[in-house]
Amino acid sequence: MFLRRYQRTKDGKTHTYFALVESVRTERGPRQRVVAQLGELTEDQQHRWQQTAIFHTRERDAKQLNLFDDPSAPLEADVVRVRLGKVGWTNARAFGDVWLGLQLWQMLGLDRIIERHVPCGRETVPPASMVAIEVISRLCIGQGGETSEFGLAEVGYRRTALEDLLGVPDEQVTKDRLYRTLDLLLSAKDGIEQDVKERLGTLFDLKFDLVLCDLTSSFFEGLGEDDDLAALGYSRDQRPGNKQVVLAMVVSIEGFPLWHEVFAGNKSDNTALPGIVEAVSAKFGAMRRIWIVDRGLATEKSVQYLRDHQQSFLVGTPRGMLQEFDAELCTADWTLARPQVQVKVVQRDGEAYVLARSRLRRKKERAIRRKQLHGLRDDLRKLSTRVSSGKLKDPDKVQRAIGRLSERWPKAGRLVCVTATPWAKDQAGAVSWNWHKPELKAAMARDGAYLLLSDQTSWTAEQLWSTYIQLTRAEDTFRTLKSQELLRPIWHHLGNRVKAHVFVCVLAYVLWKALEHMLRGTGLRTIIRKPDERRGKASPQDRPLSVAMALKRMHDIQIGDILLETVDDRKLVLRRVARPGPEQAELLAALKLDLPERLTSDVEAPSPSPETTTEESGGTKM
């Protein structure tokens, strides 16, 4: 129920009457029904009614509004009368993800680090703010952001709340200023990396005496004719026809980036490791580190370089070396490292060789070999039929056909001996083959096994194997850089801009890892709300909340302007942050962050000029 006021003018005098009204539901919809006519009420009677209402609402801990609001009475400063039919919402932009990125940026102290190494000179916009715009936009780019400086300047920046958070007007964020920022950032790369390494070590208690090293590649879109780094090489992106660059990265055992460098696209893996070790030692000191490297980088020459320079190592070995340990593979002194993995250590020449074999890996390798053997067998049968029937008589063509089959089925081709008997006048040609059974048995014994090498002879087999497995974190780094931070493809045409582009992606990955570290201790999970009950365990299961999902949740929190029109024809613009939903509130509580409700003061919209459209005046920015 509520009170309704009626006014009636009689004999030149205005009379005010009150009625008690309630809302009821009818077949025609909601209707209002007068319960009682209260007539005219004196000020004393109005006061009594107000006190009665306050008394009954006090028990519910609620706030009672004024029942008898006098339109001529002055209102409080934050109370206005608005026309509900004119309430609007405009200028909506993504807020939650970029706000979270800025919180991480400030928590890691990157704002102070960038400001120290890229100081503000004659620029009207501080370069540190421009770097923050580029890095935070790159962190949140997986939510539909722009991938280029041009796209960021034209539309990407104004689609987010970075203008409100950093105070840099949209018209000041131009592609030329962003490009100049890249040049300034690259010139301070060494100092920034040094300070970031120390800051991360302090915040997350990182130890950099055990480091992971790996290489990857990123391809160009376009010819890359003016880029001295663009070259053809071994493509890990399955783009052999595109020019590329090679990215070398050294990360801590926890996965935080320590150092990176961009090389020309034709950089060979087997020559990269000595240069990487020298660069890291020159920048961070020539301490004795343990280098964890996969077998692509760990050539014999590279391992000998580590020995000569007093560097410890734990590396994967070429698969051919496994044949030297066939006898050890057949013994029973294995240790269970995981439910599906067995390991053992063999001491030779003062170094530790770690034999590891995985049941799942063995199953996969045998399935591959089985497919190869069956495929080669079927093709040899077809070739034999062609030759014996006289459809293929030329001996040279028969030999070329055998060679093509060996190339098509390489894993099976080395296990078979094929003999071709040419056609004669009184005898048809034939193709026969014999399998090398001893070699096949030896290959099956090595299925699922691999070999590691280390100078850490005091470590157990489990310690060596579990440490080497951490190399997957370097692979996760590259996967995140390429898939989430969109390191690839590269669109820049100058070598320095390519290096700066990579540096921005690496800084964004630092924020990514920091958020991942914070989420790890929260216990938050991604809940599958509509599982497929018919599939059982095959249906997607609940899993720990990932960084990508956390950013996606926060991306749904927007900021925008609430447009209000008052009864006295004023237009108000209230810039507000959307209230977080249950999942977002849970995430913010777990991260111990408080989401602001507003960033600026409320303003009154200026009166539109005659040539200004209604839509433009409604979206006035503050």
C-alpha positions as CSV (number, residue, x, y, z in Angstrom):
1,M,0.0,0.0,0.0
2,F,1.0,3.6,-0.5
3,L,-0.4,7.1,-0.2
4,R,-1.7,9.1,-3.1
5,R,-2.1,12.8,-3.0
6,Y,-4.9,14.6,-4.8
7,Q,-5.2,18.4,-5.3
8,R,-8.4,20.3,-6.0
9,T,-8.9,24.0,-6.4
10,K,-12.2,25.4,-5.1
11,D,-13.1,29.0,-4.8
12,G,-9.5,29.9,-5.7
13,K,-8.0,27.8,-2.9
14,T,-6.0,24.6,-3.4
15,H,-7.0,21.7,-1.2
16,T,-4.8,18.6,-0.8
17,Y,-6.4,15.2,-0.1
18,F,-4.8,11.9,0.7
19,A,-6.0,8.4,-0.1
20,L,-4.6,4.9,0.9
21,V,-4.1,2.9,-2.3
22,E,-3.1,-0.7,-2.9
23,S,-2.0,-2.5,-6.0
24,V,-4.0,-5.6,-6.9
25,R,-3.8,-8.2,-9.7
26,T,-6.8,-8.6,-12.0
27,E,-7.5,-10.5,-15.2
28,R,-6.7,-7.3,-17.1
29,G,-3.4,-6.9,-15.3
30,P,-2.3,-4.9,-12.2
31,R,-4.7,-2.3,-11.0
32,Q,-4.7,0.3,-8.2
33,R,-7.6,0.3,-5.7
34,V,-8.4,3.0,-3.2
35,V,-8.7,1.4,0.3
36,A,-9.6,4.5,2.3
37,Q,-10.0,8.2,1.8
38,L,-8.0,10.1,4.4
39,G,-9.2,13.5,3.4
40,E,-7.3,16.6,4.3
41,L,-4.6,16.1,6.9
42,T,-3.1,18.8,9.0
43,E,0.6,19.0,9.6
44,D,0.1,17.4,13.0
45,Q,-1.9,14.5,11.5
46,Q,0.8,14.0,8.8
47,H,3.4,13.8,11.5
48,R,1.5,11.2,13.4
49,W,1.1,9.0,10.2
50,Q,4.8,9.4,9.5
51,Q,5.8,8.3,13.1
52,T,3.4,5.3,12.8
53,A,5.1,4.2,9.6
54,I,8.6,4.6,11.1
55,F,7.5,2.6,14.2
56,H,6.3,-0.4,12.1
57,T,9.4,-0.4,9.8
58,R,11.9,-0.1,12.6
59,E,11.4,-3.7,13.6
60,R,12.4,-4.8,10.1
61,D,15.6,-2.6,10.2
62,A,14.4,-0.7,7.1
63,K,14.4,2.9,6.2
64,Q,11.0,4.6,5.9
65,L,10.6,7.2,3.2
66,N,8.7,10.3,3.7
67,L,5.0,9.6,3.1
68,F,4.0,13.3,2.8
69,D,6.7,14.7,0.5
70,D,6.0,18.4,-0.2
71,P,7.0,19.3,-3.7
72,S,7.8,22.8,-2.6
73,A,10.0,21.6,0.3
74,P,13.8,21.7,-0.3
75,L,15.4,18.2,-1.0
76,E,18.6,16.7,0.3
77,A,21.7,17.2,-1.9
78,D,21.6,13.6,-3.2
79,V,17.9,13.4,-3.7
80,V,16.1,14.3,-7.0
81,R,12.8,13.5,-8.6
82,V,13.3,11.8,-11.9
83,R,11.1,10.7,-14.8
84,L,11.3,6.9,-14.7
85,G,10.3,6.6,-18.4
86,K,13.4,8.7,-19.3
87,V,16.0,6.6,-17.5
88,G,18.7,5.4,-19.9
89,W,22.1,3.6,-20.0
90,T,24.8,4.5,-22.5
91,N,28.6,4.5,-23.1
92,A,29.0,0.9,-21.8
93,R,32.6,-0.3,-21.8
94,A,34.5,-3.3,-20.4
95,F,35.7,-2.5,-16.9
96,G,36.4,-5.6,-14.8
97,D,39.2,-7.2,-16.7
98,V,41.2,-4.0,-17.4
99,W,40.7,-2.9,-13.8
100,L,42.0,-6.3,-12.6
101,G,45.0,-5.9,-15.0
102,L,45.7,-2.5,-13.5
103,Q,45.6,-3.9,-10.0
104,L,48.2,-6.5,-11.0
105,W,50.3,-3.9,-12.8
106,Q,50.5,-1.8,-9.6
107,M,50.9,-4.8,-7.3
108,L,54.0,-5.9,-9.2
109,G,55.3,-2.4,-9.1
110,L,55.6,-2.3,-12.9
111,D,54.2,1.3,-13.0
112,R,57.2,2.5,-10.9
113,I,59.7,0.3,-12.8
114,I,58.6,1.6,-16.2
115,E,58.5,5.2,-15.0
116,R,62.0,4.8,-13.7
117,H,63.4,3.4,-16.9
118,V,61.2,5.3,-19.4
119,P,60.9,8.7,-17.7
120,C,58.6,11.4,-19.0
121,G,60.4,14.1,-21.0
122,R,58.6,16.5,-23.2
123,E,55.8,14.1,-23.9
124,T,52.3,15.3,-23.0
125,V,51.3,11.8,-22.0
126,P,53.6,9.9,-19.6
127,P,55.2,7.0,-21.5
128,A,54.6,4.8,-18.4
129,S,50.8,5.3,-18.9
130,M,51.1,4.4,-22.6
131,V,53.1,1.2,-21.7
132,A,50.4,0.3,-19.2
133,I,47.7,0.7,-21.9
134,E,49.6,-1.6,-24.3
135,V,50.4,-4.3,-21.8
136,I,47.0,-4.4,-20.1
137,S,45.2,-4.4,-23.4
138,R,47.4,-7.3,-24.5
139,L,46.6,-9.1,-21.3
140,C,42.8,-8.8,-21.9
141,I,43.1,-9.2,-25.7
142,G,41.6,-12.7,-25.5
143,Q,38.2,-11.0,-24.6
144,G,37.9,-9.5,-28.1
145,G,40.4,-6.7,-28.0
146,E,42.4,-5.3,-30.9
147,T,45.7,-6.9,-31.8
148,S,47.4,-4.0,-33.5
149,E,48.5,-0.5,-32.4
150,F,46.3,1.0,-35.1
151,G,43.3,-1.0,-33.9
152,L,44.0,-0.1,-30.3
153,A,44.2,3.6,-31.1
154,E,41.1,3.6,-33.3
155,V,38.6,1.5,-31.4
156,G,40.2,-0.8,-28.8
157,Y,41.0,1.8,-26.2
158,R,37.6,3.5,-26.1
159,R,35.9,0.1,-25.7
160,T,37.5,-0.3,-22.3
161,A,37.5,1.8,-19.1
162,L,41.3,2.5,-19.3
163,E,40.5,6.1,-20.0
164,D,38.7,6.4,-16.7
165,L,41.4,4.3,-14.8
166,L,44.5,6.0,-16.2
167,G,43.2,9.4,-17.0
168,V,44.6,9.4,-20.6
169,P,42.0,10.9,-23.0
170,D,41.0,8.8,-26.0
171,E,42.1,11.5,-28.4
172,Q,45.6,11.3,-27.0
173,V,46.0,7.6,-27.7
174,T,47.2,7.6,-31.3
175,K,49.0,4.9,-33.3
176,D,52.1,7.2,-33.7
177,R,52.3,7.7,-29.9
178,L,51.9,3.9,-29.4
179,Y,54.7,3.2,-31.9
180,R,57.0,5.8,-30.2
181,T,56.2,4.1,-26.9
182,L,57.4,0.7,-28.4
183,D,60.7,2.3,-29.3
184,L,61.2,3.8,-25.9
185,L,60.3,0.6,-24.2
186,L,62.7,-1.5,-26.2
187,S,65.6,0.9,-25.5
188,A,65.1,0.2,-21.7
189,K,64.6,-3.6,-22.0
190,D,67.7,-4.6,-20.1
191,G,67.0,-2.4,-17.1
192,I,63.3,-3.3,-17.0
193,E,64.1,-7.1,-17.1
194,Q,66.6,-6.7,-14.3
195,D,64.1,-4.9,-12.0
196,V,61.2,-7.2,-12.9
197,K,63.3,-10.2,-12.0
198,E,64.2,-8.8,-8.6
199,R,60.6,-7.7,-8.0
200,L,59.2,-11.1,-8.9
201,G,61.8,-12.8,-6.8
202,T,60.8,-10.7,-3.8
203,L,57.0,-11.1,-4.2
204,F,56.9,-14.8,-5.0
205,D,60.1,-16.0,-3.3
206,L,61.5,-17.2,-6.6
207,K,64.9,-18.9,-7.0
208,F,66.7,-18.4,-10.3
209,D,69.4,-21.0,-9.8
210,L,67.2,-23.6,-11.6
211,V,66.0,-22.3,-15.0
212,L,64.2,-23.7,-18.0
213,C,65.2,-22.8,-21.5
214,D,63.4,-23.3,-24.8
215,L,62.8,-21.9,-28.2
216,T,59.8,-21.2,-30.3
217,S,58.9,-19.4,-33.6
218,S,56.3,-16.9,-34.6
219,F,55.4,-16.3,-38.3
220,F,54.8,-13.1,-40.2
221,E,51.7,-12.1,-42.1
222,G,53.1,-10.6,-45.3
223,L,56.4,-10.8,-47.0
224,G,58.5,-9.1,-44.3
225,E,60.8,-7.6,-46.9
226,D,62.0,-4.7,-44.8
227,D,62.6,-6.7,-41.6
228,D,66.1,-8.0,-41.1
229,L,64.8,-10.6,-38.6
230,A,62.3,-12.2,-41.0
231,A,63.6,-15.3,-42.5
232,L,62.5,-18.8,-43.5
233,G,63.4,-21.6,-41.0
234,Y,62.0,-24.5,-39.1
235,S,58.4,-23.5,-38.3
236,R,56.8,-24.7,-35.1
237,D,53.6,-23.1,-36.3
238,Q,53.3,-25.4,-39.3
239,R,53.8,-22.4,-41.6
240,P,56.9,-23.4,-43.6
241,G,56.1,-20.9,-46.4
242,N,56.0,-17.9,-44.0
243,K,58.9,-15.9,-42.8
244,Q,59.4,-16.0,-39.1
245,V,61.4,-15.0,-36.1
246,V,62.7,-17.3,-33.3
247,L,62.0,-16.5,-29.7
248,A,64.3,-17.8,-27.0
249,M,63.1,-17.6,-23.4
250,V,64.5,-18.5,-20.0
251,V,61.9,-19.0,-17.2
252,S,62.1,-19.9,-13.6
253,I,61.1,-23.3,-12.4
254,E,57.7,-21.7,-11.4
255,G,57.2,-20.4,-15.0
256,F,58.0,-16.7,-14.5
257,P,60.0,-15.2,-17.4
258,L,63.5,-14.3,-16.5
259,W,65.0,-13.4,-19.9
260,H,64.1,-13.5,-23.6
261,E,65.6,-12.6,-26.9
262,V,64.4,-12.5,-30.5
263,F,66.6,-14.0,-33.2
264,A,66.3,-14.2,-37.0
265,G,63.9,-16.8,-38.3
266,N,66.7,-19.1,-39.6
267,K,68.3,-19.5,-36.2
268,S,69.3,-23.1,-35.7
269,D,68.3,-24.8,-32.4
270,N,71.6,-26.7,-32.1
271,T,73.7,-23.5,-32.0
272,A,71.5,-21.4,-29.8
273,L,72.2,-22.6,-26.2
274,P,75.8,-21.2,-25.8
275,G,74.7,-17.7,-26.8
276,I,71.7,-17.9,-24.4
277,V,73.9,-18.9,-21.5
278,E,76.4,-16.2,-22.2
279,A,73.7,-13.5,-22.4
280,V,72.0,-14.6,-19.2
281,S,75.3,-14.8,-17.3
282,A,76.3,-11.3,-18.6
283,K,73.0,-9.8,-17.4
284,F,72.4,-11.6,-14.1
285,G,75.8,-12.8,-13.1
286,A,77.9,-15.8,-13.9
287,M,76.6,-18.0,-11.1
288,R,76.3,-21.8,-11.4
289,R,72.9,-22.5,-12.6
290,I,71.1,-25.7,-13.5
291,W,69.9,-25.5,-17.1
292,I,66.9,-27.7,-18.0
293,V,66.8,-28.1,-21.8
294,D,65.0,-30.4,-24.1
295,R,66.8,-32.5,-26.7
296,G,66.4,-30.1,-29.5
297,L,68.8,-27.6,-27.9
298,A,71.0,-30.2,-26.0
299,T,73.4,-31.2,-28.8
300,E,76.7,-32.8,-27.8
301,K,78.5,-29.5,-28.5
302,S,76.1,-27.5,-26.3
303,V,76.3,-30.0,-23.4
304,Q,80.1,-29.8,-23.7
305,Y,79.9,-26.0,-23.5
306,L,78.0,-26.3,-20.2
307,R,80.6,-28.6,-18.8
308,D,83.5,-26.3,-19.8
309,H,81.8,-23.3,-18.3
310,Q,81.0,-24.9,-15.0
311,Q,77.2,-24.9,-15.6
312,S,75.0,-27.7,-14.3
313,F,72.5,-29.3,-16.6
314,L,69.6,-31.6,-16.9
315,V,68.9,-32.3,-20.6
316,G,67.0,-34.6,-22.9
317,T,69.2,-36.8,-25.1
318,P,68.7,-37.8,-28.7
319,R,66.5,-40.8,-29.1
320,G,69.4,-42.8,-30.7
321,M,71.3,-42.9,-27.4
322,L,68.6,-45.0,-25.9
323,Q,69.9,-48.0,-27.8
324,E,73.0,-48.0,-25.6
325,F,70.8,-48.8,-22.6
326,D,68.8,-51.8,-24.0
327,A,70.2,-54.0,-21.3
328,E,69.0,-51.7,-18.5
329,L,65.6,-51.5,-20.1
330,C,65.1,-55.2,-19.5
331,T,66.0,-55.2,-15.8
332,A,63.4,-55.0,-13.0
333,D,64.9,-52.3,-10.7
334,W,62.5,-49.6,-11.7
335,T,61.0,-47.0,-9.3
336,L,57.5,-45.8,-9.6
337,A,57.5,-42.0,-10.0
338,R,53.9,-41.7,-11.0
339,P,51.1,-44.2,-11.4
340,Q,52.0,-44.5,-15.1
341,V,55.7,-43.6,-15.1
342,Q,58.7,-45.7,-14.0
343,V,62.3,-44.3,-13.7
344,K,65.8,-45.5,-12.9
345,V,69.2,-43.8,-12.8
346,V,72.4,-45.2,-14.3
347,Q,75.8,-43.7,-13.4
348,R,78.3,-43.5,-16.2
349,D,81.5,-41.4,-16.6
350,G,80.6,-39.4,-13.5
351,E,77.2,-38.3,-14.8
352,A,73.7,-39.5,-14.2
353,Y,71.6,-41.0,-17.0
354,V,67.9,-41.2,-16.1
355,L,65.8,-43.9,-17.9
356,A,62.1,-43.2,-17.9
357,R,59.2,-45.0,-19.5
358,S,55.6,-44.2,-19.6
359,R,52.8,-46.6,-20.1
360,L,50.6,-44.1,-21.9
361,R,53.5,-43.0,-24.1
362,R,54.3,-46.7,-24.9
363,K,50.7,-47.2,-25.9
364,K,50.8,-44.2,-28.2
365,E,54.1,-45.2,-29.9
366,R,53.0,-48.7,-30.5
367,A,49.8,-47.5,-32.0
368,I,51.8,-45.3,-34.4
369,R,54.1,-48.2,-35.3
370,R,51.2,-50.6,-35.8
371,K,49.6,-48.1,-38.2
372,Q,52.9,-47.8,-40.1
373,L,53.5,-51.5,-40.3
374,H,50.0,-52.3,-41.5
375,G,50.1,-49.5,-44.0
376,L,53.4,-50.6,-45.5
377,R,52.3,-54.2,-45.6
378,D,49.1,-53.4,-47.5
379,D,51.0,-51.1,-50.0
380,L,53.6,-53.8,-50.6
381,R,50.9,-56.3,-51.3
382,K,49.3,-54.0,-53.8
383,L,52.7,-53.4,-55.4
384,S,53.4,-57.1,-55.6
385,T,50.1,-57.7,-57.3
386,R,50.9,-55.0,-59.9
387,V,54.3,-56.5,-60.6
388,S,53.2,-60.1,-60.7
389,S,50.2,-59.3,-63.0
390,G,52.5,-57.6,-65.5
391,K,51.0,-54.1,-65.0
392,L,54.4,-52.8,-63.8
393,K,57.4,-54.4,-65.6
394,D,60.1,-51.7,-65.6
395,P,62.7,-52.5,-62.9
396,D,63.6,-48.9,-62.4
397,K,59.9,-48.0,-61.8
398,V,59.6,-50.8,-59.4
399,Q,62.6,-49.6,-57.4
400,R,61.2,-46.0,-57.4
401,A,57.8,-47.4,-56.1
402,I,59.6,-49.2,-53.3
403,G,61.5,-46.0,-52.4
404,R,58.2,-44.0,-52.3
405,L,56.7,-46.5,-49.9
406,S,59.7,-46.3,-47.6
407,E,59.3,-42.5,-47.6
408,R,55.6,-42.8,-46.9
409,W,56.0,-45.2,-44.0
410,P,59.4,-44.2,-42.5
411,K,59.0,-45.9,-39.1
412,A,58.1,-49.3,-40.8
413,G,60.5,-48.9,-43.7
414,R,63.6,-49.3,-41.6
415,L,62.3,-52.6,-40.2
416,V,61.7,-54.4,-43.5
417,C,63.9,-55.7,-46.4
418,V,62.2,-55.6,-49.8
419,T,63.4,-57.6,-52.7
420,A,62.3,-57.1,-56.3
421,T,62.7,-59.8,-59.0
422,P,62.6,-58.3,-62.5
423,W,60.5,-59.7,-65.3
424,A,62.1,-62.3,-67.6
425,K,60.9,-64.0,-70.8
426,D,59.9,-67.2,-69.1
427,Q,59.3,-65.8,-65.5
428,A,57.0,-63.1,-64.1
429,G,58.4,-60.5,-61.9
430,A,57.8,-60.5,-58.1
431,V,58.2,-58.3,-55.0
432,S,58.9,-60.0,-51.7
433,W,59.8,-58.7,-48.2
434,N,61.1,-59.9,-44.9
435,W,60.7,-58.2,-41.5
436,H,63.7,-57.6,-39.3
437,K,62.3,-59.3,-36.2
438,P,65.2,-58.7,-33.8
439,E,65.1,-54.9,-34.6
440,L,61.4,-54.9,-34.3
441,K,61.6,-56.6,-30.8
442,A,64.3,-54.1,-29.7
443,A,62.2,-51.2,-30.9
444,M,59.1,-52.5,-29.0
445,A,61.2,-52.8,-25.9
446,R,62.2,-49.1,-26.2
447,D,58.6,-47.9,-26.8
448,G,57.5,-45.3,-24.2
449,A,61.1,-44.9,-22.9
450,Y,63.3,-41.8,-23.1
451,L,66.7,-40.8,-21.7
452,L,67.8,-37.8,-19.6
453,L,71.4,-36.7,-18.8
454,S,72.5,-34.6,-15.8
455,D,75.7,-33.9,-13.8
456,Q,73.6,-33.9,-10.6
457,T,74.7,-37.4,-9.5
458,S,73.5,-36.9,-5.9
459,W,69.8,-36.5,-7.0
460,T,67.5,-39.5,-7.1
461,A,65.8,-40.7,-10.2
462,E,62.5,-39.3,-9.1
463,Q,64.0,-35.9,-8.4
464,L,65.7,-35.7,-11.8
465,W,62.7,-36.8,-13.7
466,S,60.2,-34.6,-11.8
467,T,62.5,-31.6,-12.3
468,Y,62.8,-32.2,-16.1
469,I,59.1,-32.5,-16.4
470,Q,58.8,-28.9,-15.3
471,L,60.1,-28.0,-18.8
472,T,56.4,-28.2,-19.7
473,R,56.0,-24.8,-18.0
474,A,58.2,-23.2,-20.6
475,E,56.0,-24.8,-23.2
476,D,53.0,-23.4,-21.4
477,T,54.6,-20.0,-21.6
478,F,54.8,-20.2,-25.4
479,R,51.3,-21.6,-25.6
480,T,49.9,-18.7,-23.6
481,L,51.9,-16.1,-25.5
482,K,50.7,-17.4,-28.8
483,S,47.1,-18.3,-28.0
484,Q,46.1,-15.8,-25.2
485,E,48.4,-12.8,-25.8
486,L,48.3,-13.3,-29.6
487,L,52.0,-13.1,-30.1
488,R,51.4,-14.6,-33.5
489,P,51.0,-13.6,-36.3
490,I,53.4,-10.7,-36.5
491,W,52.3,-7.7,-38.5
492,H,55.2,-5.3,-37.9
493,H,57.7,-4.6,-40.7
494,L,60.7,-3.3,-38.7
495,G,63.0,-5.5,-36.6
496,N,62.9,-3.2,-33.5
497,R,59.1,-3.1,-33.6
498,V,59.0,-6.8,-33.7
499,K,61.2,-7.0,-30.6
500,A,59.1,-4.4,-28.8
501,H,56.0,-6.3,-29.7
502,V,57.4,-9.5,-28.1
503,F,58.5,-7.5,-25.0
504,V,54.9,-6.2,-24.6
505,C,53.6,-9.8,-24.8
506,V,56.2,-10.9,-22.2
507,L,55.2,-8.2,-19.8
508,A,51.5,-9.1,-20.2
509,Y,52.5,-12.7,-19.5
510,V,54.1,-11.5,-16.2
511,L,50.7,-10.2,-15.2
512,W,49.2,-13.5,-16.4
513,K,51.5,-15.6,-14.2
514,A,51.0,-13.3,-11.2
515,L,47.2,-13.8,-11.5
516,E,47.7,-17.6,-11.9
517,H,49.8,-17.7,-8.7
518,M,47.1,-15.8,-6.9
519,L,44.3,-18.1,-8.1
520,R,46.2,-21.2,-7.2
521,G,45.7,-20.8,-3.5
522,T,42.0,-19.7,-3.7
523,G,40.5,-23.1,-4.5
524,L,38.1,-21.6,-7.0
525,R,36.7,-23.9,-9.7
526,T,35.0,-23.6,-13.0
527,I,31.6,-25.2,-12.4
528,I,29.9,-27.1,-15.2
529,R,26.3,-26.2,-14.6
530,K,24.7,-28.2,-17.4
531,P,26.6,-31.6,-17.6
532,D,25.6,-34.2,-20.0
533,E,24.3,-37.0,-17.7
534,R,24.2,-39.5,-20.5
535,R,28.0,-39.3,-21.0
536,G,28.9,-39.8,-17.4
537,K,32.6,-39.2,-16.8
538,A,33.1,-38.3,-20.4
539,S,31.1,-35.1,-19.8
540,P,33.2,-32.0,-18.9
541,Q,34.1,-32.0,-15.3
542,D,34.7,-29.2,-12.8
543,R,38.2,-27.9,-12.9
544,P,40.4,-25.3,-11.2
545,L,39.6,-21.7,-12.3
546,S,42.1,-20.7,-15.0
547,V,43.4,-17.2,-15.7
548,A,41.5,-17.1,-19.0
549,M,38.2,-17.9,-17.3
550,A,38.9,-15.4,-14.5
551,L,39.5,-12.6,-17.0
552,K,36.4,-13.6,-18.9
553,R,34.3,-13.4,-15.7
554,M,35.7,-10.0,-14.9
555,H,35.2,-8.8,-18.5
556,D,31.5,-9.0,-18.0
557,I,31.6,-6.2,-15.4
558,Q,31.0,-3.0,-17.4
559,I,31.1,0.7,-16.6
560,G,28.7,3.1,-18.2
561,D,26.6,6.2,-17.8
562,I,23.1,6.2,-16.3
563,L,21.0,9.0,-17.9
564,L,18.4,10.6,-15.7
565,E,15.9,13.3,-16.5
566,T,14.5,15.2,-13.5
567,V,11.0,16.6,-13.2
568,D,12.5,20.1,-13.6
569,D,14.0,19.1,-17.0
570,R,17.6,18.7,-15.9
571,K,19.7,15.8,-17.4
572,L,22.0,14.0,-15.1
573,V,24.9,11.7,-16.0
574,L,25.8,9.1,-13.4
575,R,28.9,7.1,-14.3
576,R,28.6,3.7,-12.4
577,V,30.4,0.4,-12.4
578,A,28.0,-2.6,-12.7
579,R,27.5,-4.7,-9.6
580,P,29.4,-8.0,-9.7
581,G,27.4,-11.2,-10.0
582,P,27.8,-14.1,-7.6
583,E,30.7,-15.7,-9.5
584,Q,32.5,-12.3,-9.9
585,A,31.9,-11.5,-6.2
586,E,33.3,-14.9,-5.2
587,L,36.4,-14.2,-7.4
588,L,36.9,-10.7,-6.0
589,A,36.6,-12.0,-2.4
590,A,39.1,-14.8,-3.0
591,L,41.6,-12.3,-4.5
592,K,40.9,-9.8,-1.6
593,L,40.0,-7.0,-4.0
594,D,37.3,-4.4,-3.6
595,L,35.6,-3.3,-6.8
596,P,34.8,0.5,-6.9
597,E,31.3,1.7,-7.5
598,R,32.3,4.9,-9.3
599,L,35.4,6.6,-10.5
600,T,34.2,10.1,-11.1
601,S,31.7,12.5,-9.6
602,D,28.2,12.8,-10.9
603,V,27.6,15.7,-13.3
604,E,24.8,17.4,-15.0
605,A,24.8,17.0,-18.8
606,P,25.3,20.2,-20.7
607,S,22.5,21.5,-22.8
608,P,22.8,20.2,-26.4
609,S,23.6,22.7,-29.1
610,P,21.1,22.9,-32.0
611,E,23.3,20.8,-34.3
612,T,24.0,18.2,-31.6
613,T,21.9,15.0,-31.9
614,T,20.0,13.6,-29.0
615,E,22.2,10.5,-29.1
616,E,25.4,12.5,-28.9
617,S,24.2,14.6,-26.0
618,G,23.0,11.4,-24.2
619,G,26.5,9.9,-24.4
620,T,28.4,12.9,-23.1
621,K,31.7,11.9,-21.5
622,M,33.0,13.2,-18.3
